[in-house]
Amino acid sequence: MPKDTLPVTVRIDKEQYLEFVDEGWETAEHYTYKRSDTVVNLSSDQLTGESYSTVTETLTVGGENLVSKVREYASYKIEAGRPVIETIQTYTLVGDTMPKPE
């Protein structure tokens, strides 16, 4: 998403998000996903929690790699005995988006 100033905030609903995902996969040649630096904190009553992690996605389109590296923050609660995500926020890690050699 080209933009001259940072940060950029985008709000879309679930249906719009799923449409964008479907459209993007039609042109994808290769895709990798990596989650690292994950931390999960549970409340003392274990009914709520938070997680933090770094997500790196690489999508190849037209022979070029598009890399997205974000820090993800999520909050959870227990509903009917199952964990439910309440919120997810991501912050792009600008300047650190190229994959490192493994």
N, C-alpha and C positions, 0 to 999 in steps of 0.2 A: 504494500500500500504506500505509494509515493506520498511524501509529506515533507515540507521544508522545515517544520519545527517539531520538536519532541517535547513531552510525550504526546502520543495520539491515543484517544479513547474511542473505542468502537463498541456500540451496544446493538446486538441483534438478538432476535428471539430464536428459539430452538429450531423452528421450521426453516427460517432463513439460513441458519448455520448449516443444517443438513443439506439444503439445496446447494450451497457453496461447496460443501465437501463433495457431493456427487459430481458437480461440474468439474471440479479440480481433478478428480480421479480419472476422468475421461482422457485427459492429456498426459497423465503421469507415465513415465517410462520406468522409473525406479523410485522406491521410497524406503527410508530407514527411520527408526524411532528409537531414541535412547533416553531413559530417565536415570538421573544420577543425583548424588548429594541429598538423598531422601531422609527426612526427619519426620516422625509422627509423634505428636504429643496428645495424650489422653487426659481428660479431666479426672479428678480423684474419684468421682462417682462412675466413671467410664461411660457416661451417657452423651458426652460431646467430645470433640477432638479437633485438632488442626494438623495439617501436613504441609511440608515445604519441600520442594524438589526443583531440580533443573531439568528441563525437557529440551532435547535437541532433535529436530526433525529435518531430514534432507530429502528433497523432492527433485528428481531429474525430469526436466521438460525441455525438449528440443536440444538435448545434449548438454544442457547447462544445469548445474546444481544450484538449487535455491535452498538456503539454510536458514532455519528459524531456531533461535536459542532463547528460551524464556525461563524466568524464575516463576514457579507456580505456587500459589498459596490457596489452600482449600480448607473449608470448615465442614464438619460432619456432626450429625446427631443420630441417636438410635431411635428408630420408629418401628414398632412391632417386632423388636428383636433384631432388626437389620440396620446396618449403617447406611445413612442417606446423606448425599452431598448437599449442603445448604448453599454454599457459595464457592466459586472458583475465580481467582484473579490471577492474571499473568502480567509480567513486566518483561519487555524485551531487553535482553542483555546486549545493548548497542556496543559495537566495537569488539565483540567476542563471539562472532557468529560463524567463524570458519571451523570446520571439524579439525581436530588435532590428529596427527598420525598415531595409529595404534601399534 
